[in-house]
């Protein structure tokens, strides 16, 4: 068999196969076509010895409706910088402006984009430096009928329904927007992702309404509405929700990740199911920066490298109900991220301004996207090997 591309000699960490060791990975026609030692027969071979090869990173919480919303960033540039081969946009667009997002951003993008569709008509339309309007605070903007129709008609890209609740996102509407969004999710048979910020509603109220397979994002946020108690234990409602199958996602962002909360949760053995950055215009220059920086914070706080990668690959794929993502199994999507873990002193900051001096930093060094080498600026670092 002749492959299109072989990555040779890297340390392959693929939690979907519980593999961590030196292997070659091959790609053909946009899919993984080989996984083993001493693979041969390829049009192009890249020497990645000394580097980590993981499945293409999935960022489960991004905002990439570039030009369509004031918070959107460019998914292709994000992929080049942070190794995220699949950006999952979480509610930037609603049923009223989905068509533009699909036609002008998702379809032309080289990097993969999937989306949760917002139940609010125009999605997150008022998130900016000078204008900050919570779209769920005006119930006239809730559009469940069109949301269900658009989600059903666009299942190739739409993976679920999004809603934002909390004082900033929904004012005094409490759980009403969440209830509406759950009705849509039930109607179309999709999972829901729920944002939470300051009360009302409370953390406990929100997770009590979520179903197995639904995602709570901003799960390790600071007080108020943190998942941990003042005594440093995990709230019993949180433990019950995990047992029920609710998925806990980080969604770092501008205001939703705390070192204090994370220390408490990890000390109790409660690791996040999914690590995501919630990257957007207001946090891409800090405190979130990108996916690999968010992953690095968890590595420095005690999560193993394999678990950090799992939370950014196979676990995210399972949340999306797309097992062909986040894996290097033969037949999976042909995406891979080449990483290194730098050692030194690195200053990390959370959303409340606490600094943590870490000793390691995960860095994206290259990308394979849809079975092709996709990092022209760094081609020299990974020389071609004679086939």
N, C-alpha and C positions, 0 to 999 in steps of 0.2 A: 504494500500500500504506500502511495506517495502522499505525504501530508503537505499542507500549505506552509506550516510553521511549526518548529519545535523549539521550546524553551528547555535548554540543556543544563543539567547539573545544579539546579537550585534546591534550596531547602523548601520543599513543598509542604505547606500547612493547609490541609483541607479537612476541616472539622466534619463535613458531611460524610466523609469516609473514615473519620478518626485516624487520619494519616498525618504524620510529622516525620519527614525524612528526605533524604536526597533522592530525587526522581527527575525524569523528563516528562514534560507535558506537551502533547501535540494538538494541533488545531487544523481542521479541514472544513471548507464550506461553511464557516461561521459557527462551527460546533467543536467541542472537545472530541478528538479522534484517537488519542492515545494517552495512556497514563501508566508509566512503568520505567524500568531501567534500560538504558542504552537503546532508546528508540532511534530508528534510522529511516532514511528516505523522506526528505523534505525539500521543498523549493527554497526555504529559508530556515536557517538555524541560528538562534541567538544564545550566546553563552551567558547564563545568569548565575554561574557559580559564585558563592559568597553572598547571594541575595535570597530573600524569602519570596516564594511564589504562593499567593493565595488566590482563591476564587475572586472574581471581580467584586470589589467592595460595593455594598448596597447601602446607601444612606436613606433610611426609611422616612426621614423628615427633612425636606428641603423646600425652598421656594424659588422656582426656576422659570416662572412666567415672565421672562425678561422682556421689558418694554410694555407689557400688558398690565403690570401692577408695579407700584413704586418700590416694593420690597424684593422684586425678582432679580436673580443673578443669572449668569450664563452657564448652562449645564456643561457645555463642551469645555470651557475654560476651567470649570470646577473639576472636571474629570482629569484634565492635564495636570493640575496642581496637586490634587489630593487623592487621585487614583480611584475615584468613585465612578464606576462604569454604569451604575443605575441610580439615578436620582429619582426619588419618589416625592412628587410635589404634593403637599398636604393642604389642599383647600384654597390655593391662590385663586382658582377659578371656581365659579358656581355655574349653574345651568344657563345663566344669562350671557356668559362670556366664554363658555367652554369651547365653542367652535373656533374662536380666534386663537386660543391656546393650542388647540390641536393643529390647526393649519399653519400657523406662523412660528410656532416654537417646537412642539413635540415632533412633528413629521420631518422638518428639516434638520433636526439635531442628529449629530453622529452618535453621541453618547445616548444611552437608553434613558427614556423618561416614562415613568408610570405616574398615576395620580389618584389621590382621593378627591372626589368631587364634593365641594362645599354645598351644604343644604341651603345656605344663604344665596340669594339670586346672583349677586355679582362677586361672590367669594370675599376674599380679604382685600377690600378696596381702599380702606382708609388707614393704612399702617405706614407711617412716614415720620420724619423728624418733627414736622410742624403740625401735621394733621394726624390725629390718632382717634379713630372712631371704631368702636367695637361693633362689627357687623351683626352680631347676634343680639344686640341690645334693642333693635327695632324689629319686632316680630312681624311687621308688614313685609320684611325682606325674606322671611322664610318661604321657600318655594318647593314644598315636598313633591308636588305633582310633576313639575318639570324636572326636578332633580332625579326622580325615579326613571322618567323617560330617557333622559340624557345618559344616565348611568347604564341603563339596559341597552341602549343603542351603541355604546362605546366600550364594550367589555374588553376590547383588545388593549386599551390603555387605562381604563378606570378600574381600580382594584378595590375600592371601597368608598364609604361616605365619610365626610369630615364635618365636625361641628366644634365650635369653640365656646366654652362656657367659663364663667368667672366674672369678677367685678369689671375687669378691663375689657373683656370680650363681649359680655352679655349684660352688663349693668345689673339691674335688679330682676332680670328675667329668670334667674335661678336655673332649674333643670328643664324648663319648658323647651328651649331649643334642642336639648339632648333628647327629650321625648319625641319631638318631631323627627329628628334625624334617625332615631332608632326605628320609627315606623317606616321610613324610606329604606333603611338597611334590611329590614325584615321583608319588605315588599319585593326587593330585587335580589335577595339572597346573598348579600355582601357583608363583609365585616365593616365595623365602624371604628374610626379613630377619633378620640375625644381629647381636646385640649382642656387644660384646667389652669386657672391662675388664682387670684385672690378670691376668698369667699364673698358673696354667695355664688354657687353652692359650695358645700364642704367636699373635701376629698372623699370622705366616707359615703356621702350621698351619691357621688358620681360613680365610684367603682361598684356600688351596690346595684346600679342600673345596667352595668355592662355585662354582655353575654360572653360565653366562651369564644375565643378567637378575636374579640374586640380588643383594640389597643388603647391604653391610656398613655398619652404622651406627656412629657414634662413630669415623669413619674418620680424623679428625685429632686423636685423643686425645693426651695427654701421655705421656711415659715413665713406667712401662714399657709395652710394647706400642704404641709409636708406629710410624707407617709410614716414618719417616725415620731415617737413621743418625746416629751421633755426628758424622760429617763433613758433615752437612747434605745428603746425597743421598737420593734415594728408593730404598727397598729394591727389589732386582730382582724379588722375588716380587710386590710391589705393582704394578710396571709390567706384569708378565706377567698378573696378574689383570685389570687394566684392558683389556689387549689381548684377553683372553678374553671380555670383556663383563660382568665384575662391576661393579656400580654402587656408587660411593663416596658415602655420605651423611654429613652432619655430625653431626646428633643432639647438639647442644650440651649441654643438661642441666646437672646439678649437678657432674659430674666428667669430662666427655668432650670438652672443647675447649681447645686450647692455642695461644696466639699463637706460641710458639716453633716448634711443629710446623707451624703454618700458614705462617709465614715461609719455612721450609725447603721446604715443598711448592710454594708459589707461586713461589719463586725458581727451582724446577726446571720450571716450566710445568705443574705438576700441580694444576689447579683441581678442586674437588669437582664431582661430577655433580649433586648435589642439596644444597641448604642447608635444614636443618630445625632446629627449636629444642629438641626433646625437652622441651617445657614440661610441668611438673607442679607439684604443691603445694610441693615443696622447692626449686624454682629459679625460680618465677614472680616472686619478689621479688629475684632475682639469684642467680647471675650471668647466666643466660640471658635472663630477662625475657619475651621474646616473639619472634615470627618477624622482625619488622622490625628489632629490635635486632640479632639474629643476622646478618641481611642487611647491616646497617650496618657491622658489624665487617669483613666481607669487602670492602665498598666502600672502607673506609678503609685496607685493607691492599693495595689495588691492583687488585682485580677491577673490570672495567668495570660500569657500571650495567646495561647490557643483559645481560651474563652473569650478574649477580646475580639479575636478574628471571627469566632463563631457568632458573636453578637452583631457582627457587621456583615455576615455572609449568610450562612445556612439558616440562622434564626430569623433573620429578616425575610428570607425567601419563604419560610414557613408561615410567617405573618401575612405575606402577600398571597399565600396559597399558590405559589409558582415554584415548585421544587426544581425545575430546570435552571433556575437562577441560583447563585450562591454556592456552586459546586463545580468541581473539576472531574466529576464522573464522566466517562465516555458517553457522548450523546447530549451532555448539558450544553448550555449556551457557551460560546467561545470567548468568554471574558476572563481575564486574569489581571491581578495587580501585583507588581513587583515592589517589595518593601525592604527597608532596612530598619534596624533598631539602633539608633545612635546612643552612645553613653556619654555622660557629662553632667552639667548642671543646667536645668531648663526651668524657667520661671513660668508657671501656669497660674491663671486667675479664674475665679468663678464669677457668678453674676452679682454677688454682693460685695465683691472687691477683695475677698480673701485670696492670698497668694500661697502657692504650694511650690516648693523647690523640688523638682523631680530629677531623678538620675537617668531617665531614659526618654527617648522621643522616637515615635514611629514616623518614618518618612516615606512618602511615595516616590519611587524611582522610575517607574515606567508602567505602561498599560498595554494589554492586549485587548482589543475591542472587536467583537464580532469576528474573531479568528484572525485578526491582522495586528501586526505591530503598529502601535498608535502613539508613538512618542518621539516625533522627529527631532525635537530639540535636544534629546538625550541619547540619540542613536549611538554616538561614539562611545558611551559608557558600556554598551552591550554589543560588542563587535559580532559581525556575522562569522559563522564558522563554516568551513568548507563542508558541503553536503556529502 
